[in-house]
Amino acid sequence: MGFFSLMLKRYLLAIALLFMLVPAGLLAQQQGVRVAFVNINQIMEQSPQAEAAMQALEREFAPRDAELVAERDALQELQRRLERDIDVMAAEQRARLERDFRGRSRDFRRSQDIFQDDLNARRNEELATLQRLVHNVILELAQQEDVDLVVTERNVLFANDRIDITPRVLEALRAQSQQRN
């Protein structure tokens, strides 16, 4: 009898919850809950701020990248020279060149790692700034258009173009970008 009583209580609780949730859903439908969809990936690819951030990173890191490319080319030339002239070099000269090559290669790898770490850190800073800006623009637009819920592509299987505010977010970002320029 205890098991039957427990099952009956659970059943009645489930029915009570159902009756409480159905009117809430109908009420939301009657009040015209507005849902909007935003494709964050599209915004991050197409906004002028994202393009400006990428160009700024490129300008900032291009000189160091050029130095690394030049050092890589010099090391490749040194390696070719060692391989080509190894038979005609004196043992002392060969040992000196090999030692120089190993030291420069080690320094090059270290410089490459530091460059990559610095680039990643700056890219993350720019991305965080852009994400804050996009978030603020989405919130402003949602408030202006009296939107109750904004969803992104991360958790949506389908979104009708009717509720997609991505073009309006991009438009707002472009307007902000033009105001700053």
C-alpha positions as CSV (number, residue, x, y, z in Angstrom):
1,M,0.0,0.0,0.0
2,G,3.0,2.4,0.6
3,F,4.2,2.0,-2.9
4,F,0.8,2.6,-4.5
5,S,0.4,5.7,-2.3
6,L,3.8,7.1,-3.4
7,M,3.0,6.5,-7.0
8,L,-0.4,8.2,-6.7
9,K,1.2,11.3,-5.1
10,R,3.7,11.5,-7.9
11,Y,1.0,11.2,-10.5
12,L,-1.1,13.9,-8.9
13,L,1.9,16.2,-8.6
14,A,2.7,15.7,-12.3
15,I,-0.8,16.6,-13.3
16,A,-0.8,19.7,-11.0
17,L,2.5,20.8,-12.6
18,L,1.0,20.3,-16.1
19,F,-2.0,22.4,-15.3
20,M,0.3,25.1,-13.9
21,L,2.6,25.2,-16.9
22,V,0.0,25.0,-19.7
23,P,-1.7,28.3,-18.7
24,A,1.8,30.0,-18.4
25,G,2.6,28.9,-22.0
26,L,-0.8,30.1,-23.3
27,L,-0.3,33.4,-21.4
28,A,3.1,33.9,-23.0
29,Q,1.5,33.1,-26.4
30,Q,-1.4,35.5,-25.8
31,Q,0.9,38.3,-24.7
32,G,3.0,37.9,-27.9
33,V,6.4,37.0,-26.5
34,R,9.0,38.3,-28.9
35,V,11.9,36.1,-29.7
36,A,14.9,37.2,-31.7
37,F,17.8,35.2,-33.2
38,V,21.4,36.4,-33.7
39,N,24.1,34.7,-35.6
40,I,27.2,35.7,-33.5
41,N,29.6,33.9,-35.9
42,Q,28.3,36.0,-38.8
43,I,28.6,39.2,-36.8
44,M,32.2,38.3,-35.8
45,E,33.1,37.7,-39.4
46,Q,31.3,40.6,-41.0
47,S,31.3,43.5,-38.6
48,P,33.6,46.4,-39.4
49,Q,34.9,46.3,-35.9
50,A,36.1,42.7,-36.4
51,E,37.8,43.7,-39.6
52,A,39.5,46.7,-37.9
53,A,40.7,44.5,-35.1
54,M,42.3,42.0,-37.5
55,Q,44.0,44.8,-39.4
56,A,45.3,46.4,-36.2
57,L,46.7,43.0,-35.1
58,E,48.3,42.6,-38.6
59,R,49.9,46.1,-38.4
60,E,51.1,45.4,-34.8
61,F,52.7,42.0,-35.5
62,A,53.8,42.4,-39.1
63,P,57.3,43.7,-38.3
64,R,58.0,40.9,-35.9
65,D,56.7,38.3,-38.3
66,A,58.9,39.7,-41.0
67,E,61.9,39.4,-38.7
68,L,61.0,35.8,-38.0
69,V,60.6,35.0,-41.7
70,A,64.0,36.6,-42.4
71,E,65.7,34.6,-39.6
72,R,64.0,31.4,-40.9
73,D,65.3,32.0,-44.4
74,A,68.8,32.8,-43.0
75,L,68.8,29.5,-41.0
76,Q,67.7,27.5,-44.0
77,E,70.5,29.1,-46.0
78,L,73.0,28.3,-43.3
79,Q,71.8,24.7,-43.2
80,R,72.1,24.3,-47.0
81,R,75.7,25.7,-46.7
82,L,76.5,23.3,-44.0
83,E,75.2,20.3,-46.0
84,R,76.8,21.5,-49.2
85,D,80.3,22.4,-47.9
86,I,80.7,19.9,-45.1
87,D,83.3,17.9,-47.0
88,V,85.5,20.9,-47.8
89,M,85.4,22.6,-44.4
90,A,88.0,22.3,-41.8
91,A,86.8,20.5,-38.7
92,E,87.1,23.6,-36.5
93,Q,85.1,25.8,-39.0
94,R,82.4,23.1,-39.4
95,A,82.1,22.8,-35.6
96,R,81.8,26.6,-35.2
97,L,79.1,26.8,-38.0
98,E,77.1,23.8,-36.4
99,R,77.3,25.4,-33.0
100,D,76.1,28.8,-34.5
101,F,73.3,27.0,-36.3
102,R,72.1,25.2,-33.2
103,G,72.2,28.4,-31.1
104,R,70.4,30.4,-33.7
105,S,67.8,27.6,-34.2
106,R,67.1,27.5,-30.5
107,D,66.8,31.3,-30.4
108,F,64.5,31.2,-33.4
109,R,62.2,28.6,-31.9
110,R,62.1,30.6,-28.6
111,S,61.3,33.8,-30.5
112,Q,58.6,32.0,-32.5
113,D,57.0,30.7,-29.3
114,I,57.1,34.2,-27.7
115,F,55.6,35.7,-30.9
116,Q,52.8,33.2,-31.0
117,D,52.0,33.7,-27.3
118,D,52.0,37.5,-27.7
119,L,49.8,37.3,-30.8
120,N,47.3,34.9,-29.1
121,A,47.1,37.2,-26.0
122,R,46.4,40.3,-28.2
123,R,43.9,38.4,-30.3
124,N,42.1,37.3,-27.2
125,E,42.1,40.9,-25.9
126,E,40.6,42.2,-29.2
127,L,38.1,39.4,-29.3
128,A,36.9,40.1,-25.7
129,T,36.5,43.8,-26.6
130,L,34.6,43.0,-29.7
131,Q,32.4,40.5,-27.8
132,R,31.5,43.1,-25.2
133,L,30.6,45.6,-27.9
134,V,28.5,43.1,-29.8
135,H,26.7,42.1,-26.6
136,N,25.9,45.7,-25.8
137,V,24.6,46.4,-29.3
138,I,22.4,43.2,-29.1
139,L,21.0,44.3,-25.7
140,E,20.3,47.9,-27.0
141,L,18.6,46.5,-30.1
142,A,16.5,44.0,-28.1
143,Q,15.4,46.8,-25.7
144,Q,14.5,49.1,-28.6
145,E,12.5,46.5,-30.4
146,D,10.9,45.2,-27.2
147,V,12.3,41.7,-27.6
148,D,11.7,39.3,-24.7
149,L,14.3,36.6,-25.6
150,V,17.4,36.6,-27.8
151,V,19.0,33.3,-28.8
152,T,22.2,32.5,-30.7
153,E,23.2,29.8,-33.1
154,R,24.9,27.9,-30.4
155,N,21.8,26.3,-29.0
156,V,19.3,26.7,-31.9
157,L,18.6,24.0,-34.5
158,F,16.5,26.3,-36.7
159,A,15.6,30.0,-36.7
160,N,13.2,31.6,-39.2
161,D,14.5,34.7,-41.0
162,R,11.5,36.5,-39.6
163,I,13.1,36.6,-36.1
164,D,16.7,37.0,-37.2
165,I,18.1,40.3,-36.1
166,T,21.6,39.6,-37.2
167,P,21.4,42.1,-40.1
168,R,20.1,44.8,-37.8
169,V,22.9,44.2,-35.3
170,L,25.5,44.4,-38.2
171,E,23.8,47.6,-39.3
172,A,24.1,49.1,-35.8
173,L,27.8,48.0,-35.6
174,R,28.5,49.6,-39.0
175,A,26.8,52.8,-37.9
176,Q,28.9,52.9,-34.7
177,S,32.0,52.3,-36.7
178,Q,31.2,55.1,-39.1
179,Q,30.5,57.5,-36.2
180,R,34.0,56.8,-34.8
181,N,35.7,57.4,-38.2
